[in-house]
């Protein structure tokens, strides 16, 4: 009986430590996302999201959305980190394939939680139901920007 209790206690302790570590990692990612937003606000360039994209993302109703952005172009691919100037809490990460014109836009916030995905194919945008594949691609894109805008200090 004592052995069973000891094993149960050890299991609960391991689960608790694992949850604390995950919570710490999430808190660190949220902090870095807030730093990335602040840096973009200070160093980014002025831009605008077009009315149809802003509407699909839920940022405006058929109007342009002013943003401050960081953009990187490399090998036929454009990646962007846009901060909405309307709310300053809405962040849009986007990827454009310049050879096809296809785009994926991820709506998130200063906390880095994925809220909406819009995909544009053949010039037509659609809000997508968020899939596990979308979440994985979003996390990859978010990490790309966090590494550039809010690197982990060592």
Residue pairs with C-beta under 8 A, 6 or more apart in sequence:
29 112
29 146
30 110
30 111
30 112
32 112
32 146
32 150
32 152
33 91
33 108
33 110
33 111
33 112
33 142
33 146
33 150
34 110
34 111
35 149
35 150
36 81
36 145
36 146
36 149
36 150
37 83
37 88
37 91
37 110
39 149
39 150
40 68
40 69
40 70
40 81
40 83
40 149
41 68
41 83
41 88
43 70
44 68
44 69
44 70
44 81
44 83
45 68
45 69
45 70
45 71
46 66
46 67
46 68
46 69
47 66
47 67
47 68
47 69
47 82
48 64
48 65
48 66
48 67
49 57
49 59
49 64
49 65
49 67
49 82
49 84
49 92
50 64
51 60
51 62
51 63
51 64
52 62
52 125
53 65
53 105
53 118
53 120
53 125
54 60
54 63
54 64
54 65
55 61
55 62
55 63
56 105
56 118
56 125
56 126
56 127
57 65
57 90
57 92
57 105
57 107
57 116
57 118
58 107
58 116
59 65
59 84
59 86
59 87
59 90
59 92
59 107
60 86
65 84
65 85
65 86
66 84
66 85
66 86
67 82
67 83
67 84
67 85
67 92
68 82
68 83
68 85
69 80
69 81
69 82
69 83
70 80
70 81
70 145
70 148
70 149
71 78
71 79
71 80
71 81
72 78
72 79
72 80
72 148
73 79
73 98
76 97
76 98
76 99
77 95
77 96
77 97
77 98
78 94
78 95
78 96
78 98
79 93
79 94
79 95
79 96
79 141
79 144
79 145
80 92
80 93
80 94
80 95
80 96
81 91
81 92
81 93
81 145
81 149
82 91
82 92
82 93
82 94
83 90
83 91
84 90
84 91
84 92
89 109
89 110
90 107
90 108
90 109
91 107
91 108
91 109
91 110
92 105
92 106
92 107
92 108
93 105
93 106
93 108
93 138
93 141
93 142
93 145
94 103
94 104
94 105
94 106
95 103
95 104
95 141
96 102
96 103
97 103
101 120
101 122
101 123
102 119
102 120
102 121
102 122
103 118
103 119
103 120
103 125
104 117
104 118
104 119
104 120
104 137
105 117
105 118
105 119
105 120
106 114
106 116
106 117
106 134
106 138
106 141
106 142
107 114
107 115
107 116
107 117
107 118
108 114
108 115
108 138
108 142
109 115
112 142
114 130
114 134
114 135
114 138
116 127
116 130
117 127
117 128
117 130
117 134
117 138
118 125
118 126
118 127
118 128
119 125
119 126
119 128
120 126
128 134
